[in-house]
Amino acid sequence: RHGTCSVTAQSTRARVLLVSGLQVYPTLSGGQLRTFALANALARRGCEVFVYSFVGRKKDYLARKPSGTQLWPSGVKEYVNRSSLGFLAGYGSYGLGLPPIWLSAFLHCACKLQPLPLLPRLLREKLAWCDTVIADFPFLYPVFGANRKRSRLRVLNLHNVEHHFYDGAGRWRDRLLRNTVRHIEHAAVSSADVVVTCSEGDQQYFESNAAIRRSLIVRNGIDPERFRFAPETRTRTRTELAIPDDVKLFLFTASKWGPNREAFEFLLGFAKAHERRLVEHGIHLLVVGNAVAAPVRLPALTATGKVDVVEPYFAAADAAINPLTTGGGTNVKMGEFIAARLPILVSAFGARGYRIEHSRTGFVFERENLLEAMLNVRRFLDSKPAVLQEMVNNAFVENAPLIDMNQCIVPLAEVVHDHRRRGAAYGELPASSTSRNRIATRDTGA
């Protein structure tokens, strides 16, 4: 009893291990942004968070950079495993257009054997250390089976309904992949204590189609502080892009994820088809991200290709555009557009999950009417900036609970902390090494 009472406040912090298939930081995609924001928000809510990533970045493999731990700006630690297995399996699967089902197979075999000889040593140590383990994406769910005797909260963080990306109506390969991924997703949901989705639609799907214990919605929130810019950031970035002050930049951020690539191809065709009108009205499309392998520069469109950081391009932009018509979950880019206080042109599909009302908090368009919508926003920028500013402010106020991960994370953080408190109260969770030393000192009378 004395030992339990002497556990310090530090030792009662919830200890969270987030297991990722890919290196999370620096972020290069919407999925990585979600994971990055979720881990940081849990840390801000008093959790001690450690991220274990199975596969690093290709450039680091080519440079023969060893496995190691990196420190995020927030203080969260991420260990990146750069073993040859991850490189060959991860990038081999990617090259073949396969989802990371190799991770499911590897972890399934590794966690079947006790005492887990196939799992990397650090991962075994962190599984013993944590009281909550988060599997990021369903493909990592077999990690829930490690150390079965230990009381641990198992959380599954979902980004989409993954098998919906394989329509199953085409070749036998697509049908096989769809069925395989659906099986993995349903098994993952059934294995978790808490299933976290980013939208009501995804939550309803899993509640209706899989055995589920508890589900929470943690939306694709971001850190709004990322979008506070010094005035010189805008000037510098536009100078680097060679965009004159009188030209209005419409920003689209896009990774090479399939729906983004399709949207980029649409914008590329649109910019070529309406080049004269766009240039005449001083409108330029800016596509930032690796949706395109190499930079593209046209009279009405610039695509940067892969960049290290996206924030300076938000500072340079006058408006944002999201023409997506396919995909799953909600778009992280929408939260970023709102947080950056940019007027938004968005397709009805791209707006899903957010409170966007046409002409009040944004501009909703159909693709065939995009030119008219862009010219309309250009007129607002020129002659009605106060009206446009009110729309931007309304969009932020109404969507703040949906885009600020510090608010979005509250339901999950409460569950994690409650689990830690209950486990500590009943002696189900081991104290940290510091706590054990203090307990021993107290009990021996030192």
C-alpha positions as CSV (number, residue, x, y, z in Angstrom):
1,R,0.0,0.0,0.0
2,H,2.8,2.4,0.8
3,G,4.5,1.6,-2.5
4,T,1.3,2.4,-4.4
5,C,0.9,5.7,-2.6
6,S,4.4,6.8,-3.3
7,V,4.0,6.6,-7.1
8,T,4.9,10.0,-8.5
9,A,2.8,12.2,-10.8
10,Q,5.3,11.5,-13.5
11,S,4.8,7.7,-13.3
12,T,1.0,8.1,-13.5
13,R,1.2,9.6,-17.0
14,A,-0.4,7.4,-19.6
15,R,2.3,5.7,-21.7
16,V,1.3,5.4,-25.3
17,L,3.1,3.4,-28.0
18,L,2.0,4.3,-31.6
19,V,3.0,1.7,-34.1
20,S,3.3,3.0,-37.7
21,G,4.0,1.3,-40.9
22,L,5.9,4.3,-42.4
23,Q,8.1,7.0,-40.9
24,V,5.8,9.8,-39.8
25,Y,8.0,12.9,-39.5
26,P,8.7,15.0,-41.6
27,T,5.2,14.6,-42.9
28,L,4.7,14.1,-46.7
29,S,1.1,13.1,-46.9
30,G,-2.4,13.6,-45.4
31,G,-2.1,10.3,-43.6
32,Q,1.2,11.2,-42.0
33,L,-0.3,14.6,-41.0
34,R,-3.1,12.9,-39.2
35,T,-0.8,10.5,-37.4
36,F,1.6,13.4,-36.5
37,A,-1.2,15.6,-35.2
38,L,-2.8,12.8,-33.2
39,A,0.5,11.8,-31.5
40,N,1.3,15.5,-30.7
41,A,-2.2,16.2,-29.3
42,L,-2.0,13.2,-27.0
43,A,1.3,14.4,-25.7
44,R,-0.2,17.9,-25.1
45,R,-3.0,16.1,-23.2
46,G,-0.4,14.7,-20.7
47,C,0.5,11.4,-22.4
48,E,4.0,10.1,-22.8
49,V,4.0,9.1,-26.5
50,F,6.6,7.0,-28.3
51,V,6.3,6.2,-32.1
52,Y,7.7,3.1,-33.6
53,S,7.9,3.1,-37.4
54,F,8.7,0.0,-39.4
55,V,9.9,1.6,-42.7
56,G,11.9,4.8,-43.3
57,R,12.4,7.1,-46.3
58,K,14.0,5.8,-49.5
59,K,16.7,8.5,-49.5
60,D,17.8,7.4,-46.1
61,Y,18.1,3.8,-47.2
62,L,20.1,4.9,-50.2
63,A,22.4,7.0,-47.9
64,R,22.7,3.9,-45.6
65,K,21.4,5.8,-42.7
66,P,21.0,3.4,-39.7
67,S,17.9,2.8,-37.7
68,G,17.5,5.4,-34.9
69,T,15.3,7.7,-32.9
70,Q,14.5,11.2,-33.9
71,L,12.9,14.0,-31.8
72,W,9.9,15.8,-33.2
73,P,9.7,19.6,-32.6
74,S,7.0,18.8,-29.9
75,G,9.4,16.5,-28.0
76,V,7.7,13.2,-29.2
77,K,10.2,10.5,-30.0
78,E,10.0,8.4,-33.1
79,Y,12.1,5.3,-33.7
80,V,12.6,4.6,-37.4
81,N,13.5,1.0,-38.3
82,R,15.6,1.1,-41.4
83,S,16.2,-2.7,-41.7
84,S,16.6,-4.3,-45.1
85,L,13.4,-6.2,-44.5
86,G,11.4,-3.1,-44.3
87,F,13.1,-1.6,-47.3
88,L,12.6,-4.7,-49.5
89,A,9.1,-5.6,-48.4
90,G,7.8,-2.0,-48.0
91,Y,9.1,-0.5,-51.3
92,G,8.6,-3.8,-53.1
93,S,4.9,-3.9,-52.2
94,Y,4.6,-0.2,-53.2
95,G,6.2,-0.9,-56.5
96,L,3.7,-3.7,-57.2
97,G,0.8,-1.5,-56.2
98,L,0.0,-3.6,-53.1
99,P,-1.2,-2.4,-49.7
100,P,1.2,-3.2,-46.8
101,I,-0.3,-6.6,-46.2
102,W,3.2,-7.8,-45.6
103,L,3.2,-6.0,-42.3
104,S,0.0,-7.9,-41.3
105,A,1.6,-11.2,-42.2
106,F,4.9,-10.4,-40.5
107,L,3.3,-9.2,-37.3
108,H,0.8,-12.1,-37.3
109,C,3.7,-14.6,-37.4
110,A,5.9,-12.7,-35.0
111,C,3.2,-12.3,-32.3
112,K,2.2,-15.9,-32.5
113,L,5.6,-17.0,-31.2
114,Q,6.3,-16.4,-27.5
115,P,8.3,-14.7,-26.1
116,L,8.2,-12.8,-29.4
117,P,11.7,-13.6,-30.8
118,L,10.9,-12.2,-34.2
119,L,9.9,-8.7,-33.0
120,P,12.7,-6.1,-32.9
121,R,14.1,-5.8,-29.4
122,L,13.1,-2.1,-29.0
123,L,9.5,-2.8,-30.0
124,R,9.3,-5.6,-27.5
125,E,10.6,-3.3,-24.8
126,K,8.1,-0.6,-25.7
127,L,5.2,-3.0,-25.7
128,A,6.2,-4.0,-22.2
129,W,6.5,-0.3,-21.3
130,C,3.2,1.1,-22.6
131,D,-0.2,0.8,-21.2
132,T,-1.9,1.9,-24.5
133,V,-0.8,0.6,-27.9
134,I,-2.2,2.4,-31.0
135,A,-2.0,0.5,-34.3
136,D,-2.0,3.2,-37.0
137,F,-3.9,1.8,-40.0
138,P,-5.5,-1.7,-39.8
139,F,-2.5,-3.5,-41.3
140,L,-0.6,-3.4,-38.0
141,Y,-3.4,-4.8,-35.8
142,P,-1.6,-8.2,-35.1
143,V,0.6,-6.2,-32.7
144,F,-2.4,-6.3,-30.3
145,G,-1.6,-10.0,-29.8
146,A,1.9,-9.4,-28.3
147,N,2.3,-10.0,-24.6
148,R,-1.3,-11.2,-24.1
149,K,-1.1,-11.5,-20.4
150,R,-0.4,-7.8,-19.9
151,S,-3.3,-5.3,-19.3
152,R,-3.1,-3.0,-22.2
153,L,-5.6,-0.8,-24.0
154,R,-5.6,-1.6,-27.7
155,V,-6.5,1.3,-30.0
156,L,-7.0,1.1,-33.7
157,N,-6.5,4.4,-35.6
158,L,-8.2,4.3,-39.0
159,H,-7.8,6.9,-41.8
160,N,-10.3,5.5,-44.3
161,V,-12.3,2.4,-45.1
162,E,-9.3,0.9,-46.8
163,H,-10.9,-1.8,-48.9
164,H,-13.2,0.8,-50.5
165,F,-10.2,1.8,-52.6
166,Y,-10.4,-1.5,-54.5
167,D,-13.6,-1.5,-56.4
168,G,-13.5,-5.3,-56.9
169,A,-15.4,-5.0,-60.2
170,G,-12.4,-5.3,-62.5
171,R,-9.6,-7.8,-62.7
172,W,-9.3,-10.8,-60.4
173,R,-6.3,-9.1,-58.7
174,D,-8.5,-6.1,-57.6
175,R,-11.2,-8.5,-56.3
176,L,-8.6,-10.5,-54.4
177,L,-7.0,-7.3,-52.9
178,R,-10.4,-6.0,-51.9
179,N,-11.4,-9.2,-50.1
180,T,-8.0,-9.5,-48.4
181,V,-8.0,-5.9,-47.2
182,R,-11.6,-6.2,-46.0
183,H,-10.7,-9.3,-44.0
184,I,-7.8,-7.5,-42.4
185,E,-9.9,-4.4,-41.6
186,H,-12.7,-6.5,-40.0
187,A,-10.2,-8.5,-38.0
188,A,-8.5,-5.4,-36.8
189,V,-11.7,-3.8,-35.7
190,S,-12.7,-7.0,-33.8
191,S,-9.3,-7.1,-32.1
192,A,-9.3,-3.6,-30.8
193,D,-10.7,-2.2,-27.5
194,V,-11.3,1.2,-29.1
195,V,-11.7,1.9,-32.8
196,V,-11.0,5.5,-33.9
197,T,-12.3,6.8,-37.2
198,C,-12.1,10.3,-38.7
199,S,-15.8,10.6,-39.9
200,E,-19.3,9.5,-39.1
201,G,-19.6,7.6,-42.3
202,D,-16.5,5.4,-41.6
203,Q,-17.8,4.9,-38.0
204,Q,-21.2,3.8,-39.2
205,Y,-19.7,1.4,-41.7
206,F,-17.6,-0.5,-39.1
207,E,-20.4,-0.4,-36.5
208,S,-22.8,-2.0,-39.1
209,N,-20.4,-4.5,-40.7
210,A,-17.9,-5.6,-38.0
211,A,-17.7,-6.7,-34.4
212,I,-16.8,-3.6,-32.5
213,R,-16.4,-2.9,-28.8
214,R,-16.2,0.8,-28.7
215,S,-15.8,3.5,-31.4
216,L,-14.7,7.1,-31.2
217,I,-14.4,9.8,-33.8
218,V,-11.2,11.8,-33.9
219,R,-11.3,14.0,-36.9
220,N,-8.4,14.9,-39.2
221,G,-7.5,17.8,-37.0
222,I,-4.3,19.9,-37.3
223,D,-2.3,22.3,-35.2
224,P,-3.6,25.8,-36.2
225,E,-0.5,27.4,-34.8
226,R,1.4,26.1,-37.9
227,F,-0.4,28.7,-40.0
228,R,0.7,31.9,-38.2
229,F,3.0,33.6,-40.7
230,A,5.4,36.5,-40.6
231,P,4.6,39.0,-43.4
232,E,8.0,38.4,-45.1
233,T,7.1,34.7,-45.6
234,R,4.5,35.6,-48.2
235,T,6.8,38.0,-50.1
236,R,9.8,35.6,-50.1
237,T,7.8,32.6,-51.3
238,R,6.0,34.5,-54.1
239,T,9.4,35.8,-55.2
240,E,10.8,32.3,-55.3
241,L,7.8,31.2,-57.3
242,A,8.1,34.3,-59.6
243,I,4.5,35.2,-59.1
244,P,3.7,38.9,-59.4
245,D,1.8,40.7,-56.6
246,D,-1.2,41.3,-58.8
247,V,-1.7,37.6,-59.6
248,K,-4.0,35.7,-57.3
249,L,-2.7,32.2,-56.3
250,F,-5.2,29.4,-55.8
251,L,-3.5,26.6,-53.7
252,F,-4.1,22.9,-53.9
253,T,-1.9,20.6,-51.8
254,A,-1.6,17.1,-53.1
255,S,0.4,13.9,-52.4
256,K,0.7,11.1,-54.9
257,W,-2.3,9.3,-53.3
258,G,-4.6,8.2,-56.1
259,P,-7.5,10.7,-55.6
260,N,-5.0,13.6,-55.4
261,R,-3.3,12.5,-58.6
262,E,-6.7,12.4,-60.4
263,A,-7.5,15.9,-59.1
264,F,-4.1,17.2,-60.2
265,E,-4.7,15.8,-63.7
266,F,-8.0,17.5,-63.8
267,L,-6.5,20.9,-62.7
268,L,-3.7,20.4,-65.3
269,G,-6.2,19.9,-68.1
270,F,-8.3,22.8,-66.8
271,A,-5.3,25.2,-66.7
272,K,-4.4,24.3,-70.3
273,A,-8.0,24.5,-71.6
274,H,-8.6,27.9,-70.0
275,E,-5.1,29.3,-70.1
276,R,-6.0,32.6,-71.8
277,R,-8.9,33.5,-69.5
278,L,-7.0,32.6,-66.3
279,V,-3.9,34.7,-67.4
280,E,-6.1,37.5,-68.5
281,H,-7.8,37.7,-65.0
282,G,-4.5,37.2,-63.1
283,I,-5.4,33.8,-61.7
284,H,-2.7,31.1,-61.2
285,L,-3.1,27.6,-59.8
286,L,-0.4,26.4,-57.4
287,V,-0.1,22.6,-56.7
288,V,2.2,21.8,-53.9
289,G,3.3,18.2,-53.1
290,N,4.5,15.0,-54.8
291,A,1.3,14.5,-56.8
292,V,3.8,15.3,-59.6
293,A,7.2,13.8,-59.8
294,A,9.0,16.8,-61.2
295,P,8.1,20.6,-61.1
296,V,5.8,21.9,-63.8
297,R,5.5,25.5,-64.9
298,L,2.7,26.7,-67.3
299,P,1.3,30.1,-67.8
300,A,-1.6,29.4,-65.5
301,L,-0.3,26.6,-63.3
302,T,2.7,25.8,-61.2
303,A,3.4,22.4,-59.6
304,T,6.3,22.3,-57.2
305,G,6.7,18.6,-56.8
306,K,7.8,17.3,-53.4
307,V,8.7,20.0,-50.9
308,D,10.1,19.8,-47.4
309,V,7.5,22.1,-45.8
310,V,4.2,23.3,-47.1
311,E,3.4,26.2,-44.8
312,P,5.2,28.9,-46.8
313,Y,3.0,28.2,-49.8
314,F,-0.1,28.8,-47.6
315,A,1.3,32.2,-46.7
316,A,1.8,32.9,-50.5
317,A,-1.7,31.9,-51.5
318,D,-4.8,34.1,-51.8
319,A,-7.3,31.3,-51.9
320,A,-7.5,27.5,-51.8
321,I,-9.1,24.9,-54.0
322,N,-10.1,21.3,-53.4
323,P,-11.5,19.5,-56.5
324,L,-11.5,16.0,-55.2
325,T,-14.3,13.7,-56.2
326,T,-13.1,10.4,-54.8
327,G,-11.4,9.0,-51.7
328,G,-12.2,8.1,-48.1
329,G,-12.4,9.8,-44.7
330,T,-12.1,13.5,-44.7
331,N,-9.4,15.7,-46.3
332,V,-6.7,17.0,-44.0
333,K,-6.0,19.7,-46.5
334,M,-9.4,21.2,-45.8
335,G,-8.6,21.7,-42.1
336,E,-5.3,23.3,-43.2
337,F,-7.1,25.7,-45.6
338,I,-9.5,26.7,-42.9
339,A,-6.8,27.2,-40.3
340,A,-4.8,29.3,-42.7
341,R,-7.8,31.6,-43.2
342,L,-8.0,31.1,-46.9
343,P,-11.2,31.5,-49.0
344,I,-12.0,28.0,-50.2
345,L,-13.4,26.6,-53.4
346,V,-14.4,23.0,-52.9
347,S,-16.3,20.3,-54.6
348,A,-19.3,18.9,-52.7
349,F,-17.3,15.7,-52.2
350,G,-14.2,17.5,-50.9
351,A,-16.3,19.4,-48.4
352,R,-17.6,16.3,-46.7
353,G,-17.2,16.2,-42.9
354,Y,-16.8,20.0,-42.7
355,R,-19.3,22.8,-42.2
356,I,-19.0,24.5,-45.6
357,E,-22.1,26.4,-46.8
358,H,-22.0,28.0,-50.3
359,S,-21.4,31.8,-50.2
360,R,-21.3,31.9,-46.4
361,T,-18.3,29.8,-45.3
362,G,-16.9,28.9,-48.8
363,F,-17.7,28.3,-52.4
364,V,-19.0,24.9,-53.5
365,F,-18.6,24.2,-57.2
366,E,-19.1,21.5,-59.8
367,R,-16.1,20.8,-62.0
368,E,-17.9,22.0,-65.1
369,N,-18.4,25.3,-63.5
370,L,-15.0,25.8,-62.0
371,L,-13.9,28.7,-64.2
372,E,-17.0,30.7,-63.3
373,A,-16.3,29.9,-59.6
374,M,-12.7,31.1,-59.8
375,L,-13.6,34.3,-61.6
376,N,-16.2,34.9,-58.9
377,V,-13.6,34.6,-56.1
378,R,-11.3,36.8,-58.1
379,R,-14.0,39.5,-58.1
380,F,-14.5,39.1,-54.4
381,L,-10.7,39.5,-53.8
382,D,-10.7,42.7,-55.8
383,S,-13.9,44.4,-54.8
384,K,-15.4,42.7,-51.7
385,P,-12.4,41.8,-49.5
386,A,-14.4,42.5,-46.3
387,V,-17.2,40.2,-47.3
388,L,-14.6,37.5,-48.1
389,Q,-12.9,38.0,-44.8
390,E,-16.2,37.5,-43.0
391,M,-16.7,34.2,-44.9
392,V,-13.2,33.1,-43.9
393,N,-13.8,34.0,-40.2
394,N,-17.2,32.2,-40.2
395,A,-15.6,29.1,-41.7
396,F,-12.9,29.0,-38.9
397,V,-15.4,29.6,-36.1
398,E,-17.8,27.0,-37.3
399,N,-15.2,24.4,-38.0
400,A,-12.8,25.0,-35.1
401,P,-14.0,21.9,-33.2
402,L,-13.4,19.8,-36.3
403,I,-10.0,21.0,-37.3
404,D,-8.1,21.7,-34.1
405,M,-6.6,18.3,-33.1
406,N,-6.1,19.6,-29.6
407,Q,-9.9,19.6,-29.3
408,C,-10.6,16.6,-31.6
409,I,-8.3,14.4,-29.4
410,V,-10.3,14.9,-26.1
411,P,-12.5,11.8,-26.3
412,L,-9.5,9.5,-27.0
413,A,-7.3,11.2,-24.4
414,E,-10.0,10.7,-21.8
415,V,-10.2,7.0,-22.5
416,V,-6.4,6.6,-22.4
417,H,-6.0,8.4,-19.1
418,D,-9.0,6.6,-17.6
419,H,-7.5,3.3,-18.5
420,R,-4.2,4.3,-17.0
421,R,-5.8,5.4,-13.7
422,R,-7.9,2.3,-13.4
423,G,-4.9,0.1,-14.1
424,A,-2.7,1.9,-11.6
425,A,-5.4,1.8,-8.9
426,Y,-5.7,-2.0,-9.2
427,G,-2.0,-2.7,-9.6
428,E,-2.5,-3.9,-13.2
429,L,0.1,-1.7,-14.7
430,P,3.9,-1.8,-14.0
431,A,5.4,1.4,-12.7
432,S,8.2,3.1,-14.6
433,S,11.8,2.4,-13.6
434,T,11.9,5.7,-11.8
435,S,8.8,4.8,-9.8
436,R,10.1,1.4,-8.9
437,N,13.2,2.9,-7.5
438,R,11.2,5.3,-5.4
439,I,8.8,2.6,-4.2
440,A,11.7,0.4,-3.2
441,T,13.3,3.3,-1.3
442,R,10.0,4.1,0.5
443,D,9.3,0.5,1.5
444,T,12.8,-0.1,2.9
445,G,12.5,2.9,5.0
446,A,15.4,4.8,3.3
